[in-house]
Every structure is written in C-alpha cells, then in structure tokens.
Amino acid sequence: MEDGNMWIQYISTIPATRTDVINLQDQLDQKLQQRQARMTGICPVRRELYGQCLDELIRQITINCPERGLLLLRIRNELLMTLETHETLYESSVAFGLRKALQGDLEKIHLRNRIHVLEREKSELQNELSKIEAKYEAAEKRAAERKMLDDKRHSEEALVFRKTNQQLKVN
C-alpha cells in the first residue's frame, strides 16, 4: 500500500537479466533513501528493504535453477531464525541485566539502612561508654579521696599511738 493506493504485483516467470539486477539495486538504493534508512547500526527499515531485495533475488534465481533457489531460501530462513534467536538472547540478557541492577540497588538500600542502624547503635554504645567512664572516674576519685582520708586518719592514729607510747615510756 503506497499513497493510499493498493498495489498488486504479479510474479514474472521470465528469467532475470543483468539489467533487472542493476534495476533492483537502484530501486534498493532509492527506497533506502526515501525511507531514510540508517546505513550503520540496527535499522529495521534497512533490514526490511534488504529482506525484500533478497526475496526478489531468490525469486529470480529460482526461475533459472529451482534447486539453487530452494537452497538459498533455506539459507535465508536459517539466517532469520538465527537472527531471531540473537534478538531473543539480547532481550533476555537486557532483562537479566535490569533485574541484577535492581537487585543491586535494593541491596545498596538495604546496606545503607544497615549502616544507619549500626551507626545509631555505635552512637548509643559510645554514649553508654562515656557514662560508664564518667562513673568509673567518679568512683576512682571517691576511692582516692577515701584512701587519702584513711591514710590521714591512720597517720593521725599512729601519731596518737606514738605519743601515747612515749608518754607511757616516760611514766
């Protein structure tokens, strides 16, 4: 269908000439330009046009030698199946890659959450450690003060006992 008109093309049984092949090549180049097919990379328009050209070449060859034409048809079909297989593999690998990327993102989120939890626990433990160290220092200070008082009292008692002992020796 072109420009709103339906075209029907009948297959010719006349063998193709060199001029027919050159015309086919020119038509291919013209269609590639008209439909703005990309010359590199993946282009569905270019693929479709080259497929139509290959079909026409197979038709022309089949008229001259049916066996050769059937062999080319088998080769074309095999290549199409291989191409479809590669497309399927590509799509499944892209899907696999996306799944793995999402899993990685989820794992990152999980690990970040875990880091926040552990940092919070660390902070709480550091606060608890600070409180315990403060209590320890206070207890050490009290113990040092008690020891000083006990030492002072002991030295005073010893002094009193020495004085008493000397007075008893004098008497």
WOBELJO-V218418 format. One record per residue. N is the residue number from 1. PHI is phi in whole degrees, -180 to 180 (* if undefined). Layout:
N&PHI  N&PHI
//
This chain:
1&*  2&-142  3&55  4&79  5&-105  6&-94  7&-109  8&-119  9&-115  10&-96  11&-80  12&-91  13&-100  14&-81  15&-59  16&-77  17&-106  18&-60  19&-64  20&-61  21&-68  22&-65  23&-63  24&-62  25&-63  26&-64  27&-63  28&-61  29&-61  30&-65  31&-64  32&-61  33&-71  34&-59  35&-90  36&54  37&-74  38&-74  39&-86  40&-130  41&76  42&-85  43&-140  44&-63  45&-66  46&-61  47&-62  48&-63  49&-66  50&-66  51&-64  52&-64  53&-65  54&-63  55&-60  56&-66  57&-63  58&-63  59&-61  60&-64  61&-69  62&-64  63&-63  64&-75  65&-145  66&-57  67&-65  68&-64  69&-63  70&-65  71&-65  72&-63  73&-63  74&-62  75&-64  76&-61  77&-62  78&-65  79&-64  80&-64  81&-64  82&-63  83&-62  84&-63  85&-63  86&-64  87&-64  88&-62  89&-62  90&-62  91&-63  92&-70  93&-70  94&-65  95&-63  96&-62  97&-61  98&-64  99&-61  100&-65  101&-64  102&-64  103&-62  104&-62  105&-63  106&-64  107&-65  108&-62  109&-61  110&-61  111&-67  112&-63  113&-61  114&-63  115&-62  116&-62  117&-62  118&-66  119&-65  120&-64  121&-62  122&-60  123&-62  124&-63  125&-67  126&-66  127&-62  128&-63  129&-63  130&-61  131&-64  132&-66  133&-63  134&-63  135&-63  136&-63  137&-63  138&-64  139&-66  140&-64  141&-63  142&-63  143&-65  144&-66  145&-64  146&-62  147&-64  148&-61  149&-63  150&-63  151&-63  152&-63  153&-64  154&-64  155&-67  156&-65  157&-65  158&-64  159&-63  160&-63  161&-66  162&-65  163&-63  164&-63  165&-65  166&-68  167&-66  168&-70  169&-71  170&-72  171&-81
//
